[in-house]
Amino acid sequence: MGVESVRAQGPGPLTGAALKSGSADGLQTAKGNVVRDLFDRIAAHYDRANTAMTGGLDELWRVAAANQLHVADDARLLDLCCGTGALARVMARRVPEGMVDAIDFSSKMLDVARTHAKPHNVNYHEGDVLTLPFERATFDGAAMGYSMRNIVDIGACLREVARVLKPGASFVNLEISKPPNPTWRRLFYFYFYTVLPVVGGLAGSDPAAYRYLPQSLVSFPDADGLASLFQANGFAHVRYVRIMGGALALHIGTTERAPNSNGRDTSLGADLLA
Ligand SMILES: C[S@@+](CC[C@H](N)C(=O)[O-])C[C@H]1O[C@@H](n2cnc3c(N)ncnc32)[C@H](O)[C@@H]1O
């Protein structure tokens, strides 16, 4: 999401001292606040709106993302920007003897997450993924669903994820992307920028928020660009899988393995999506 798009499209005014001072940190904090406030506002209807906008496919792709984490049953996993906890619950099923820490900075999204039947092995945390409250090399794997577009500093976020992952562990990112085929891209953009805000606005009871949300794709990198960001920010090995002709993409980044490590390879899975 570009600064300009926040200024032009954001539902709340960015008029604080941060903007006036123009400091990069202050600007990012202000942008983060806009994003958090927006998700606080739409939290109550977020799940229903998602189902309406995707016909339920959003959940299918969360399962596909979690399937890319090749970890032991007792692994400790991290769900970044967990929102209402849909991906965390899928991840929890993959580690029946392990644990999923799920973090988000919207207290209202977390409130909704806690109303869902909670698997015994999910812990929710309120916090910013740009300053993760975890020690380095804590997790055997991590994932993020439908959120990277909303992160104000993608490079900083990736470095934080790499910091808390164990050497050789993988981070799976599921996100809307930019289809390479021009015809399909035009059709998809028509749906994404024109139809989706109407459907989301009706189902989510906040048309202004759903007019704003698609704008986060405008300055988001395409799949190659995001892969380059992974590589530049802590992930030695990166691959991605396009979904639905590139309307979505799963990026899988793996941190460098420890020298002389005999550990199990948790990095690259074989079960690619078509
Ligand atoms: C589109 S929702 C996705 C929620 C969930 N992952 C899913 O699969 O439905 C994006 C979430 O990212 C969260 N978010 C955005 N930036 C964040 C940040 N810097 N730190 C923590 N959470 C953030 C928002 O609060 C929101 O809950």
PDBQT file of the ligand as one rigid body, heavy atoms in Angstrom, charges set to zero:
ROOT
HETATM    1  C1  LIG A 301      -6.774  -9.247   5.522  1.00  0.00    +0.000 C 
HETATM    2  S1  LIG A 301      -6.506  -9.590   7.220  1.00  0.00    +0.000 S 
HETATM    3  C2  LIG A 301      -5.941 -11.259   7.163  1.00  0.00    +0.000 C 
HETATM    4  C3  LIG A 301      -6.284 -12.054   8.397  1.00  0.00    +0.000 C 
HETATM    5  C4  LIG A 301      -5.975 -13.541   8.349  1.00  0.00    +0.000 C 
HETATM    6  N1  LIG A 301      -4.566 -13.792   8.164  1.00  0.00    +0.000 N 
HETATM    7  C5  LIG A 301      -6.771 -14.287   7.318  1.00  0.00    +0.000 C 
HETATM    8  O1  LIG A 301      -6.222 -15.208   6.706  1.00  0.00    +0.000 OA
HETATM    9  O2  LIG A 301      -7.959 -14.023   7.172  1.00  0.00    +0.000 OA
HETATM   10  C6  LIG A 301      -5.026  -8.662   7.546  1.00  0.00    +0.000 C 
HETATM   11  C7  LIG A 301      -4.656  -8.629   9.010  1.00  0.00    +0.000 C 
HETATM   12  O3  LIG A 301      -3.337  -8.085   9.119  1.00  0.00    +0.000 OA
HETATM   13  C8  LIG A 301      -3.277  -7.364  10.329  1.00  0.00    +0.000 C 
HETATM   14  N2  LIG A 301      -2.080  -6.495  10.279  1.00  0.00    +0.000 N 
HETATM   15  C9  LIG A 301      -1.715  -5.617   9.309  1.00  0.00    +0.000 A 
HETATM   16  N3  LIG A 301      -0.534  -5.048   9.600  1.00  0.00    +0.000 NA
HETATM   17  C10 LIG A 301      -0.124  -5.595  10.780  1.00  0.00    +0.000 A 
HETATM   18  C11 LIG A 301       1.033  -5.417  11.582  1.00  0.00    +0.000 A 
HETATM   19  N4  LIG A 301       2.008  -4.562  11.232  1.00  0.00    +0.000 N 
HETATM   20  N5  LIG A 301       1.141  -6.134  12.717  1.00  0.00    +0.000 NA
HETATM   21  C12 LIG A 301       0.158  -7.000  13.080  1.00  0.00    +0.000 A 
HETATM   22  N6  LIG A 301      -0.970  -7.209  12.365  1.00  0.00    +0.000 NA
HETATM   23  C13 LIG A 301      -1.106  -6.515  11.216  1.00  0.00    +0.000 A 
HETATM   24  C14 LIG A 301      -4.607  -6.650  10.390  1.00  0.00    +0.000 C 
HETATM   25  O4  LIG A 301      -4.946  -6.214  11.678  1.00  0.00    +0.000 OA
HETATM   26  C15 LIG A 301      -5.552  -7.756   9.874  1.00  0.00    +0.000 C 
HETATM   27  O5  LIG A 301      -6.085  -8.506  10.923  1.00  0.00    +0.000 OA
ENDROOT
TORSDOF 0
